[in-house]
């Protein structure tokens, strides 16, 4: 079933605690057995973390996995999970087949835009930017996720298109009304050898920088924007990892995972 608008999400999980689950090994530190709340994750999280929890919401922004056309069978294998994806990323360089999605996705699903601010095409050498800019005409009334946040919480500006999907996962947790929000397994590492997922082994230690390195200032600024917004609206956000680069955000509250009730 296609979810038609952001309205479906607004305060749907109001005042329920939630975990925004990244895929770093520190995700194992969360006290799952004593947590009765909502789980949001991304990428291959529902598969990689399925022995820890069943995801309630699966938020994505990728040209790879999961692609709702090529991986519809996998998506449908999580019938209790709401599948959310940025069509503005997935269909950046290919055409949207909306009929396929409507006929083949059996779960609740929602497509959001994180690129076309003010309903304008992406900057590019072509007059209409990229193929994803067709989405402006397909959904002429749709705001980007960032603009929805900006309007709903009356902020002056909005956050960027995002250099990690974890930012959008946090945005959906806020829209859902979750409170408190726990961040776990989101490391945003500086070095490549530190960028590993749960179940993977570290590669040899070197000074080679991670894929996040150049974008870390903007990633931290985007997280700070959402965290400030959450605190201003009496939503508590806690980072649960001592090794996460998110700890560079001055006002982000840290909580030891063992302290969660």
C-alpha positions in Angstrom: 0.0 0.0 0.0 1.4 3.4 -1.0 1.3 6.0 1.7 0.1 9.1 0.0 1.6 11.9 2.1 3.7 12.9 5.1 0.5 13.4 7.0 0.4 9.6 7.6 3.6 9.8 9.7 2.9 13.0 11.8 2.8 12.0 15.5 2.0 8.4 14.6 4.3 7.2 17.3 3.9 10.2 19.7 5.8 9.9 22.9 7.0 6.4 22.2 10.7 5.8 22.7 12.6 4.8 19.6 16.0 3.6 18.5 17.6 5.1 15.4 19.8 2.2 14.5 22.9 2.5 12.5 24.9 -0.5 11.3 28.2 0.0 13.2 29.3 -2.8 15.6 28.3 -0.5 18.6 24.7 -1.3 17.7 25.1 -4.5 19.7 25.5 -2.4 22.9 21.8 -1.4 23.0 19.7 -3.1 25.7 17.2 -4.7 23.5 15.7 -7.1 26.1 14.5 -4.2 28.3 13.4 -1.8 25.5 9.8 -1.5 24.5 9.8 1.0 21.8 10.0 1.7 18.0 12.9 0.7 15.8 14.0 2.7 12.7 16.9 1.7 10.6 18.3 2.0 7.0 20.2 0.3 4.2 20.4 -3.5 4.9 19.6 -2.9 8.6 16.4 -5.1 8.6 18.5 -8.0 7.3 21.8 -7.4 9.2 20.1 -6.7 12.5 17.1 -9.0 12.3 18.4 -11.2 15.2 18.3 -8.0 17.4 15.0 -6.5 16.5 12.3 -6.2 13.8 12.3 -2.8 12.2 9.2 -0.7 12.3 10.4 1.8 9.8 13.1 1.2 7.0 14.3 4.6 5.8 16.6 4.7 2.7 18.4 7.1 0.3 20.4 5.1 -2.1 20.9 4.2 -5.7 21.9 0.7 -4.6 20.4 -1.6 -2.0 17.5 -1.6 -1.4 16.1 -0.7 -4.9 12.3 -1.1 -4.7 12.2 -2.6 -8.2 15.1 -5.0 -8.1 14.7 -5.9 -4.4 10.9 -5.9 -4.1 10.8 -9.6 -3.0 13.3 -8.8 -0.1 11.3 -5.7 0.9 8.1 -7.7 0.9 9.7 -10.3 3.2 9.3 -7.7 6.0 5.5 -7.3 5.9 5.4 -5.5 9.3 8.0 -2.9 8.3 7.1 0.4 6.6 9.4 0.9 3.7 10.5 4.5 3.1 12.9 5.6 0.3 14.1 8.7 -1.4 13.0 8.4 -5.0 15.0 11.6 -5.6 18.1 9.4 -5.0 16.9 6.1 -6.3 15.7 7.6 -9.5 18.4 10.2 -10.0 19.5 8.6 -13.3 16.6 6.3 -14.2 12.9 6.7 -14.8 10.4 6.0 -12.1 8.1 3.0 -12.8 5.3 3.9 -10.4 3.0 1.2 -11.7 5.5 -1.5 -10.9 5.8 -0.2 -7.3 2.1 0.0 -6.8 1.6 -3.5 -8.2 4.5 -5.3 -6.6 5.3 -3.7 -3.3 3.0 -5.5 -0.8 4.1 -3.6 2.3 3.2 0.0 3.4 5.6 2.2 1.5 6.4 5.9 1.0 8.6 7.8 -1.4 10.1 11.1 -0.3 12.2 13.8 -1.9 15.4 15.2 -0.4 16.7 17.1 -3.4 14.2 19.4 -5.2 13.9 22.4 -2.8 11.2 24.9 -3.8 10.1 22.4 -6.5 13.2 23.3 -8.5 15.3 20.9 -10.7 18.8 19.9 -9.6 21.6 22.1 -10.9 23.3 20.5 -13.9 24.5 20.9 -17.4 21.1 20.0 -18.8 18.1 22.4 -18.7 16.2 20.0 -16.5 19.1 18.7 -14.4 18.9 14.9 -13.9 16.2 12.3 -14.6 15.1 12.6 -11.0 13.8 16.0 -11.8 10.8 14.4 -13.5 9.5 13.8 -10.0 8.7 17.4 -9.7 6.0 17.0 -12.3 4.9 13.6 -10.9 4.4 15.0 -7.4 3.9 18.8 -8.0 2.6 19.4 -4.5 5.2 17.5 -2.6 7.7 19.2 -0.4 11.1 17.8 0.3 11.5 16.1 3.7 13.6 19.0 4.8 11.0 21.5 3.9 8.3 19.6 5.7 10.5 19.7 8.8 11.1 23.4 8.3 7.4 24.3 7.9 6.2 22.0 10.7 8.6 23.3 13.3 8.9 26.9 12.0 12.6 27.0 11.5 14.3 29.7 9.4 16.1 27.3 7.2 16.4 23.5 6.5 19.1 20.9 6.5 21.0 19.8 3.4 20.3 17.0 1.0 22.2 14.8 3.4 25.5 12.9 3.2 24.3 10.0 5.3 20.9 8.5 5.4 21.0 8.4 9.2 20.1 12.1 9.1 16.8 11.3 7.3 16.1 8.5 9.7 16.4 10.9 12.6 14.1 13.3 10.7 11.4 10.7 10.4 11.8 9.8 14.1 11.1 13.4 14.9 8.1 13.6 12.6 6.7 10.4 14.1 6.7 12.1 17.4 9.0 9.6 19.1 10.3 10.7 22.4 13.0 10.0 23.6 15.1 9.2 20.6 18.2 7.1 21.0 21.1 7.1 18.4 23.1 3.9 18.4 25.5 2.4 15.8 26.0 5.7 14.0 29.8 6.3 14.1 30.5 8.6 11.0 34.2 7.5 11.2 37.1 9.6 10.1 39.2 6.7 8.8 38.4 4.0 6.3 39.4 1.1 8.5 36.9 2.3 11.1 34.0 2.2 8.7 32.7 -1.3 9.3 29.3 -2.8 9.8 28.2 -5.2 12.4 29.5 -8.7 11.6 32.5 -7.4 9.6 36.1 -7.5 10.5 38.4 -4.5 10.6 40.7 -4.1 7.7 44.4 -3.2 8.2 44.9 0.1 10.0 45.9 2.9 7.8 45.6 6.7 7.5 43.3 6.5 4.6 40.2 8.6 5.2 36.6 7.3 5.1 34.0 8.1 2.6 32.5 10.5 5.2 35.7 12.5 5.9 35.2 15.4 3.5 31.5 15.7 4.5 31.8 15.4 8.3 31.4 19.2 8.9 28.1 19.2 7.0 26.9 15.9 8.5 27.5 17.3 12.0 25.7 20.5 11.1 22.7 18.6 9.8 22.5 16.5 12.9 22.9 19.6 15.1 20.0 21.3 13.2 17.7 18.3 13.9 18.8 17.9 17.5 18.4 21.6 18.3 14.9 21.4 16.7 14.0 18.3 18.7 15.2 19.9 22.0 13.3 23.1 21.2 10.1 20.9 20.9 10.7 19.0 24.2 12.0 15.9 22.3 14.9 14.2 24.0 17.7 12.9 21.8 20.6 10.8 23.2 23.7 9.5 21.6 24.7 6.1 23.1 28.2 5.6 21.6 31.3 7.1 23.2 33.3 6.5 20.0 30.9 8.2 17.6 31.9 11.4 15.8 28.5 12.7 16.7 30.0 13.5 20.1 31.6 16.5 18.5 28.1 18.1 18.6 28.4 20.2 21.8 24.8 20.1 22.9 24.0 16.4 22.0 23.3 14.5 25.2 25.2 11.3 25.9 23.7 8.4 27.8 25.2 5.1 28.6 23.1 2.3 27.0 22.9 0.5 30.4 21.0 3.5 31.8 18.1 3.1 29.5 15.0 1.8 31.3 
